[in-house]
Amino acid sequence: MDGRATRQINGCSVEDSGVLRRRGFAIITTGMGLPIKLSEIMGVIDTQPEESSAYVNKKTGQILALTEEEFTAAENEEPLEEYAEWQRAGIDAARDILNHGEDYLMLPTRYDINEYQIMETFCLSVDGRETSKDLYGAIKGSGAFRRFKDAIHRLNLSDEWYRYRDQAIRQIAIDWCELHKIKFINE
């Protein structure tokens, strides 16, 4: 991938934001270099499937989100011809990460983000003792995530929750950038 956003790359659509969509997964292809848009980092962190990982190229600022399958193919040096056209760019990117790991930093994964803790602090931050207590009770025990979502809808707190959650993801992205001395644009 050359880093330029075009309308079609290997049969996959590219949005104006520079996000390459392929089968519900994204590779950021801005190629803008550093600094990186914080919103791009947040988007990858927030939407990353469990069976994937994302990396920032420290030299170019490009963000690559790759599946375990792409890394396995790269590690096993499997011929690209054995894969669909849309998978080949990801396998090539995985090979580059494996061969030039010093040029890449791994972004936080879904496992690095404690969604339960974010929900818990939100519950404690909500105005109104009874509302806070109701939400906090919803996250205890098995099925906490489903009960929490039901409760925020019932209590008409969905918009407030998603703003709070977005701010938490933003802070995780900022902390990651600062830890790794990555310059970013806060937009």
ABEGO torsion letter per residue (X at the ends): XAGBBBABBGGBBBBAAGBBBBGGBBBBAAGAEOBBBAAAAAAAAAABBAABBBBBBAAAGBBBBBBAAAAAAAAAGBBAAABBAAAAAAAAAAAAAAAAAAABBBBBBAAABBAAAAAAAAAAABBEAAAAAAAAAAABEBGAAAAAAAAAAAAGAAAAAAAAAAAAAAAAAAAAAAAAGBBBBBX
